[in-house]
């Protein structure tokens, strides 16, 4: 039986280089499957990140999040545990557990997913369409109040600073 909040979806196929590309903070996120594409079941994205990139410590109240490291080295914090993660590593953060990560290599590439989908809606609300398949040009510091408000509207809560 299908839960009432999950719609029937058609197959999704994205060729290399295809997807919805968004510059979010200091990263390039290319969504291979948006929430609307999957009937709400999941969102999937490839992410390119620069050295020292780290999202604020946050928690998702309605979705699980996972990452597969395609390239680079990162430090992940999920709950009260911290791990080093290099190419080939997998990290899962169940909903309700605070988490963040930091890029320790010059750059990193991740394949990430959120189940059920909706994380892409937060990224679209707080990012901007990428003008090229590269990291975004440098900007000033992010508007933390706007991020905190958007996170709350999308079922998340910002709990603290990025991983130092």
N, C-alpha and C positions, 0 to 999 in steps of 0.2 A: 504494500500500500504506500503510495506517495504522500509524504507530509503535505498539508495544504499550502505551505509557504514556498514550496519548490515546484516550479512549473516544468512541463515537458520541454525538452530542448532538442535541437537538431545537432548533428555532429559538427565539430569545429576542427578545421585544418588550417594551419598557418605554415607557410613555407619559410625557409631561412630568410631573415631580414624583414619579414612581415609582422604586423601587430600594431597596436596602438601605443605609440612612443610618447612618454611624458617625462619632462624634466621635473623632478621632485627633490626639493632641497638641493643637495650637491650630486644627485645621481640621475642616471638615465634608466627609466623603467619601461620596458617594452612588454605590454600585456599581450600574451598569446591567447588568452581566453578571459573575457570580461564576465562579470556576474550575469549581465543580461544575455550573453552568448550561451551560458550553461544552465539557464533556467534557475539561477540562484545557487547551484550546487557547489561551485568553486570559482576562484579567480587564480590565474597562473601568469607569472611574469618572469622575464629575464631582467636582471639588474646589473648594471655596470656602476661601480663605485670607486671613488678616489681614495688614496691613502688617508687614514684617520677618520674617514666617514663613519658616523655613528648616529643612529636615531636616538631620540630621548628614551629613557626607560619608560615603558608603557605596558598596558595590559589590554587584551581584547576580551570583552565580556561575552561575545556571541560567536566567536570563530576561533579555530585552531590555525596556527601558522607554521609553515615548514620551509626549510631551505636545503638545497643541495649545492655544494660549492663546486662550481665549474672551473674556477681558476682563482689563484691567490690564497692568502692566509688571513684568517680573521680570528677574533676572540668573541665568543658568544657567552652571554649571561642569560640563563633561564631560571627563574626562581632564585634560590640562593647558591646555585652552582655555576661555575665558569669553566669553559672548555676552549682549547685551541682547535681550530678547524681549518684544514687545508684541502686542496683539490681532492674531490671524491668523498668528502665528509658530508654527513646528513645530520640536520638538527631539527627537532620538532618541539614547538612550544604550544602545549595544550592551552585552550582558553582558560582564563583566570590566573595564569602564571605571568608575573611581570617578566619582561625580557628586553634585551637590546643586544647590539653587537658592535664591533669596531674592526675596520680594515687595517691590518698590520703590514700588508705588502703594498707596493706602489699603486696597484689597482686590484680589484677583485671582480669576479663575475659570479652571480648566483642565479639559480633557478629556484623560484619561490612559489608557494601556493597558500591560499587561504581557503578553509573549508568551514562552513559554507561560504560562498562568495559574498563580498560586499566591500572588502578592503580597497578595491579599485575605485570605488565611489569616493572614499576619503582622499585617495591620491589625485583623482581628477579634480576634486574640490580645492585642493591645496597646491597643486602643481600647475604646469602649463604645457601645452603641446610642444614636443621637442622639434626644434627647427632642423636638426641634423642627428644622425645616429651616433652621437658623441656625448661626452660629459657636458653639462651645461656650462656656460661662461660663468666666471665668479660673480657672485652677488654679495650684497651686505648680509648681515645676520638675519635669520628668519624671524618672522613675526610670531613670537611664541604664543601670544594671546590668541591669535587667529588659529594656530595649530591646535592649541588646547581646546578651543571652542569647536572646531571642526571634528576633532577626535571624539569629543563627547557626543556630537550629533550622529556619529557613525559607529557607536557602540564600543568606543575605546576610551581609555583614560591615561593621560600623561602623568607619570608618577615622579619623574626626576630627570636629571641631566643625562646627556649621552655618556657612554662609557669612556672614561679618561684613560 
